[in-house]
Amino acid sequence: MQSLGPCFVPSSVAAALTSGSWKQTEEVGSVGPSTGLLDWKAHGGVGTMVVEPPAPSVISFLEWRSKMETAQEVSCPGGREDAVVTEKYVAESREVVSHVQLACGPLYCAFPLDGNQLCLWSIRDPSHQLLILQGHLQTITAMAFGNKENPSLLCSASQDHLRIWNLDECRENTLKELVPQRTVMCTLLEKVLYLRFSPEDRVVAACAGSRVLVLDVESSSVLTELEGHQGPVTAVEFCPWKAQMLISVSEDRSFKVWDHHMGTLMYSSPVLTAYPLLSLFIDEDSKQLLTGCADGQLWVFSLIERHHYRCVAHVDLRKKNKAFSTRRMASGVCSLPEESQRPSRKTLDQGEEAEAAFPILMLASCYLPSLLGSGCGVLSSENTRCLWIGSSTGLFIFNLASFELEDAFHFKDFRRLSVRVAGSCAVTSQAAHLKAFCLLTSLFGRRIAILEISLAPLVTSRQVPGAGKALSVLASSCVLPTSPLYFGIVKGKGTKPAGQKQSVVKNVIGDQPLVFHTKVRSSGYASAPHLTMFSPKTNFKNDGKRSSKCRIDHKCEEYTLESPVPSKLRKQIAVCQEPTAVNCVQYSGDGQRLACGLANHLSLVFDASLTGTPAAFSGHDGAVSTVCWSHDRRWLLSVAQDQTLRLWSARRRELLLLLGRGRRSKPVQSAQFYYMDAFILLSSGEELQLLEYHVDTSRDEIKRYEPRSRCECVFRSSTRGATAVTSLSAVNDFHSHVVLVAGRNRTLQVFDLNTGCSAAVIAEAHSRPIHQICQNKGSSFTAQQSQAYNLFLTTAIGDGVRLWDLRTLRCERSFEGHPNRSYPCGIAFSPCGRFVACGAEDRHAYVYDLGCSTFSHRLAGHADTVSGVAFNPASPQVFCGSCATTLPPTAHGPASWQPHQHRSPSLDGSPLTGSPQPPWMGNCSSSWLSDCCWAVPGRATRAGNQHTSLWAGAGRFLLLDFPLTQAFCPGCCTQFGESPCSLGPHQKMEIAPITSAQSR
């Protein structure tokens, strides 16, 4: 049978064209001979068709409704303006083509017609004649284009044989009315489900049953057969950067990595899901493998050699689509159409499907212009790497960095679309024109449609964050007089720092007589005048040098931006012998001290080198959930599960301010210093409160119970929807007006305290409530680009870590390679802004590079879940605290393991093994009681009681009652835990009774 040269048109269709009618006919059938040249014009389109009688089986493709010249936009009834979909061509085949591999390339779209005919539609010139290639005797089941445009190759397969077509030669032979040349590569095959060319178009891989056949294009011979799958192979891909690597997926729910040069199996994955794997894609930029199954699940694996095919992310397309729809409705950018909204109860009773399935039929690359400028460091790029996901219900644009949907095109939202439920699809993108062409076949019918999707409106809508106002962490305007921050500026200009000696003297000096002696010295009027009024003191002993008390023990060296990732364990200590979790850790601004909050109600402050005895801050009745340093490193803020906030003096270790449950209508959940220590920012229930505080460090030994520090609420605002606040974050190292607040309804809200209102809301930020927000605050030892400070992190249990940009209010990258399913693990930014550290439940801490979604280092050495992490702002170190009382810092340098052996002395001075150290010994000057012995110096008195004795220890005294049941502090003569002590915080402890003989 002669192939089509010019397009053949039957006489009945020719008459319809001349009359200007373009209605679709129900059945054309065979047509008799007719000759002549037909000139036609329809809606501005002019063309020439030569009418020639072919065989009746060839004419069936003209049962069509062509929109090549009369392209119509298929609008969305819900008012969507971000997607312009045009149905360019529709055809109807005599045989069902629902489960056939389609092909879309940069030049053509290929699809089977009437079973054994191969039809090509030109993308660059839609008015070009339709090209039909014939030669297959049985139904075509798969086809694929080559990767090169010159020569442009097409491979097609049926159950009888496999053919290679040179499209340039086929087009020339068709114009010359010659039979197109084709190459028969293999015969007597099984049903081929998938075809793929190698990157250089030298090899073709064919999925025939449970085997993968690798065929040479030039010699048309089978190079190797890869066997190992337990079910039909559904997709195969060649690795772009490794010529010998080939990856296949199968209905046995696993993927395999082959060396097709040697014909050996390199890796076999375990069973991933209960549903067959249908699609496969390899991203060369990120070196990742993506595969989708029939249930709408998408897996992302790393193909980097040292990663050993680790799973980077697991995505549920149904959940992502639901979250995307919720964000679209909440943002108000576009309302959903009526069909895509949740159906009513009456509709469900009528038997309509409530929730559609999302089988992932196809994965293809998609390029979108990046929204980030060049000033954002590692995140700046020309294009945003995205992926087309083809499903039976629609098309989705999936971001490979953030693992979020950029847009969704549901077929049912377009009423005039010919194909509403797809059986197979193929997509090709044109990055230069921001267009994409999609080829669809009907799942239950015989229709074939070609769609043109314009991405320009989508790009325009992505460039406008929120209401159109670009937000920034850096303050770009002066503080308004009506702003709540204005109180802090006015107060800061006229106040003096607290803690002066004058206030102490003023309180101590009372009313005294003017004359203390019987004789009064003469005033000196009668004596001779003094010749020398004063003489300067010149006998300095230190030669003008500063005293040792004022010297700085550390050198402020600049933090190197090119510092490697901390990966070697340098030291490890235990904060307590009993099982105690380290809930939170934070460095001071100079990197010399480290504060950590424990689950045993204590807050400890370590030296950066973890040497010496830590300072203990006790007083909470619940696990400490938050610790925060002030900018000047004088104060320490702690929040615990007892719903109280405490402000401590970091040097004197005493409590200065207490905000309990009695002073607030709702308990305090989280707090921090804000606006260069001018305010305390806290969350109470659904409210965000800004407190102006005054710290008075003066002490009156008589009225020490009276609090002198005070605070006052100057601003409060409720979250949208009156949802409880789970986390908040703001920059305290420099002046910033932005405050980030996370709610229990999974929203992320941005407050602008300069205007005193909410600036933006991000709906469905995570699938679960956010438990920590971490901003890129930088360090005083290094400098970053100004736009990098707009980056911040959020994390939620079971939903990984997400990187956001405040300018676009979009998730720019997602990190999901660490297990975190039940325990809230901490996150931290590196001072250079290049790395992210997070805890995990597999007893490791993970370090990610911002430019990659998979982790770069995994830090071992813990015995339990890593709950808190913190980077040293002055040196490349990261500290990790776990639930097993260990606090190991890792630093780039020699590895060392130095666990401390704790000893608790008995009353007679001999060490007791296995006894926990007293909790009040956190303030002792000796190291963990290892060189400390207790003794009874003798009897003493307290308030007339003759049964008391003073016990002395290293740096601490205890006044004990006999019979010994309670411990008293000599600083305040009260029981431990009742009130603050002048010598430092103390904690109530129960001591077993002892006899008088033992006390002596």
C-alpha positions, 0 to 999 in steps of 0.5 A, a space after each residue: 500500500 502506497 504511503 501518503 504523500 500529500 494529505 488524502 481527502 475523500 470527496 465528501 469531506 472535500 465538499 464540506 471544506 468548500 462549503 466552509 463547514 467543519 462539523 465532525 461526521 459520525 462515519 465516513 467509510 470508503 469513498 470512490 475515486 475522485 481527482 482534481 485540485 482543491 483550494 480551500 479557505 477556512 477562518 483565515 487558513 489557506 492551504 492546498 490538498 491533492 485529492 487522490 483515492 487511497 485504500 479505505 483503511 487509510 481514510 479513517 483518520 479523517 473522522 476528525 475535528 481539526 483545529 489546526 486553522 480554527 484553534 479554540 481556547 478551552 477555558 476553565 469554567 471556574 475563572 482560572 486565568 493562569 492556564 490557557 489550554 488550546 485543543 489543537 487537533 482531535 482524531 478518532 481511531 477505529 481501535 482502542 489506544 488507551 494503553 499505548 506509549 505515545 511520543 512527543 518530541 521537539 518536532 512531532 507528536 506521534 500516535 497510532 491510528 487504526 491500530 497499525 498506522 503511525 501518525 505524525 503531527 508537526 509541532 513547529 508548523 501545525 498547518 503542515 500536512 499530517 504524515 502517516 507511516 505504514 508498515 506494521 501488520 499488528 497493533 502498535 503498542 509503543 513508540 519513542 523519538 530519538 534524542 537528536 534532531 539531526 537525524 530525527 529518528 522514531 522507533 515503533 514496536 508492535 507484536 510482529 516486529 520493531 521498526 526504526 524510521 528516519 523522519 527527514 527521509 520519510 518526509 522527503 520520500 512522501 513529498 516525492 510520492 515514494 514509499 518511506 524507508 524503514 529499518 526492521 530491527 527485530 521480529 517475533 517479539 512479545 508485546 512491547 510496552 516501552 521503548 527508549 533511545 540511548 542519549 547518543 541514539 546508538 542503542 534502543 531499549 525495548 521492554 518485552 514482557 519481563 525482559 529488557 532487550 538492548 538493540 543496536 541501531 546500525 546493525 539492527 541486532 540484539 546486543 543483550 537481554 536483561 532478565 530478572 524482573 518478576 513481572 512485565 517491565 513498564 519503563 526503562 531509561 538510560 543514565 545520561 552521565 553513565 553510558 553503561 547504566 540502564 534502569 528499569 521498573 516493572 509491575 513487580 513494584 521494584 526497579 533495577 539498575 543494569 550494566 547493559 554493556 556487560 549484561 549484569 545486574 548492579 542493584 535491585 531495589 526492594 518492593 516499594 509499594 503494593 501497586 505496579 510501577 508505571 513511569 520512570 525519569 532520570 534528572 541529570 542536574 540533580 542526579 536523581 531517579 524518579 518513579 511513579 506507581 498506579 496509586 499516585 505515589 512518587 519516589 525520588 532516589 539519589 544516583 550519586 555513587 556514595 549514596 547507594 540509591 538512598 531514598 530522597 523523598 516520597 510524595 503522595 500526588 493526591 495529598 499534594 494536589 489537595 494541599 495545592 488546591 487549599 493554598 490556591 483557595 486561601 491565597 485568593 489568586 484563583 478560585 477553583 471551578 465548581 467541578 473540582 470542589 468537594 461534591 455535596 452529599 446529594 451528589 455522593 448519594 447519586 453514585 458519583 466518584 468522590 475522589 479520583 485516582 491519580 495513577 502516574 502514567 508519564 514523567 517528562 521534564 519541564 522548565 520554568 524561569 526562576 523567581 530568585 535573583 542572582 543575589 541569593 547565592 546557592 539558590 540562584 539559577 536561570 531555570 527552575 527544574 520542574 517535572 511534568 506528571 501525567 495522570 488519568 485525571 490531569 497534568 501536574 507541574 512538579 518542582 524537583 527542588 521543593 517537591 511541591 506542585 507548581 500548577 495543576 490542570 484537571 481535564 474535568 475543569 475544561 468542559 470543551 475538552 474532548 478527552 476528560 479521562 486519559 489512558 496514556 499521555 506524552 508531553 514536550 516542553 518548549 522553554 523558549 516560547 513557554 509552551 508545552 504540547 500534550 498528547 492524550 488518548 481516551 481511557 474509555 473511548 477512541 479519541 486522540 487529542 493534542 493540547 497546547 498549554 501556555 505557561 506564560 500566565 503561570 510564570 506571571 502569577 508566580 512572580 507576584 507574591 501574596 498581595 503584590 508587596 515584596 517582603 524582606 527581613 532587612 528593614 527598608 524603612 524607618 519605624 513609624 510613630 504608630 508602630 509598637 517598635 517605636 517604644 523600644 527606640 525611644 526608651 533605648 535613647 534615654 535609659 541607662 543599663 541596669 545593674 549599677 552600683 549606685 542603685 545598690 548603695 542607695 538602697 543600703 544607706 538609710 537615715 543616719 545622724 549628721 554628727 558621729 563624734 563628740 569633737 568636730 574638726 575645723 573647717 580650715 578657714 584659719 589655716 594657710 591655703 594649699 599650694 598644690 591642689 592635686 597631683 596625678 598618679 603616675 606609679 602604674 605597675 602595669 605600664 599602661 596595659 589592661 588588667 587581666 580581668 579585662 582581657 579577652 580570652 579568645 580571638 575573633 577570627 573571621 569565619 571562612 565561607 569555604 569551610 568544609 562540613 563538620 564531619 568528625 566527632 571531636 568530643 562527647 559528654 553526658 549531661 546527666 547519668 539518668 535518661 534525660 533528653 536535650 530538647 534545645 541548644 543555642 550558642 551565644 553570639 560570640 560562640 563561647 558559650 552553649 545553652 541547652 534545655 533539658 527534660 529534667 527541668 534544668 538549663 545548662 550553660 557549657 563552655 564552647 570547648 565543653 571543659 569545666 563545669 556547666 552552669 545550672 539554671 533550675 526553677 522550672 517544673 517542666 521540661 525546658 523547651 526553649 533557651 535563647 541568648 540575648 544579643 549582648 549575652 548578658 541574659 538567658 531566656 528559658 521557656 518550659 512545659 510548666 507554661 512559664 517564662 524565666 529571664 536569668 542573669 547569665 553571669 550571676 545565675 539568678 532569676 530576674 524575671 518570671 512570667 507565670 500562668 497567673 499573669 497571662 490568660 493563656 500559657 506561654 509556648 515560645 519566646 525570644 529576645 527581639 529587636 536588639 534586646 529591646 523587647 521580648 517576643 512570645 506566644 500565648 495561645 493564639 496571640 503574638 505578644 510584644 513585651 517591653 521589659 526592664 531588668 533591675 539587678 540590684 539586690 536587697 538582702 532584706 527584701 529579696 523576695 520583692 521582684 524588681 524587674 518588670 515587663 509590660 505588653 505593648 502589642 498583641 495580635 491574634 493569628 488568622 483563624 484564632 489558631 494556637 501558635 506552635 512556633 515563632 521566629 524573628 531576627 534579634 541580631 539586627 533591626 528587622 520588622 518581620 516576625 514569622 509565626 506557625 499555627 496549629 492549623 498548618 499555616 505560616 503567617 508573616 507579621 510586619 510589626 512596623 505596621 502592626 498587622 499581618 502581611 501574608 499567610 501561607 496555607 498548608 505549609 506542611 502536612 502537620 503543624 510546624 514545631 520549629 522555624 529557623 531563620 538564616 541570621 548569619 553571624 558576626 564573624 562572617 558576611 552573607 549576601 543581603 538577599 540570603 537573610 530572607 531564607 528560613 527553614 520550617 520543620 514538622 513531624 513526618 514532613 521533613 524540612 522545607 526551605 522558604 524565601 520570604 520574597 516569594 513566599 514559596 518553598 524553594 527546596 525540601 529536605 526529606 532524607 532523614 527519618 522523623 516520624 514521631 519526635 520533634 527534631 531540631 534544625 539549624 542554619 550554618 553561619 555561612 548560609 550554605 548548610 542545614 543541620 537537623 536531627 533524626 530518629 535513627 541516632 544520627 544528625 544530618 547535614 544538607 547542602 542548600 543546593 541539593 535535596 539529599 544529605 551530604 553528611 550523616 553524623 553518627 555517635 548518638 545512642 538515641 534520637 538527635 533532638 537538638 542541633 546548633 552551629 557555632 557562629 565563630 568556628 565550623 562546629 555543630 553541636 548535637 543533643 540527643 535523648 540519651 543525655 549525650 551532647 557530642 560536638 563534631 568539628 573538622 579536625 582530629 577525631 577524639 572520644 572523651 566520655 567523662 566518668 562521673 563519680 558521686 562522693 559518699 558522706 565519708 569521702 569515698 566515691 559511690 559508683 552508679 549514684 547520680 550527681 546531685 542536681 544542685 552541683 551544676 554550679 560547683 567549681 570542681 569538675 563533676 565531683 570527681 575531685 570533691 570530698 564532703 566533710 562535716 566541719 561541726 555543729 552550727 545553729 540556724 534560728 535557734 535550732 540545735 540540730 543543724 550542721 553546716 556541710 561544705 563542698 566545692 563552691 557550695 554550702 548546704 545547711 542540713 536539718 537533723 533528723 535529715 529530711 530537708 536541705 536548706 541553702 545558707 544564702 537565703 535560709 530557705 528550702 531548696 526550690 522555694 525562692 531564688 538564692 543569692 549564690 545561684 539557682 538551687 533545686 529542692 532535693 530529698 535526702 534520706 534520714 541519717 543517724 547522729 553517729 553517721 553525721 559525726 
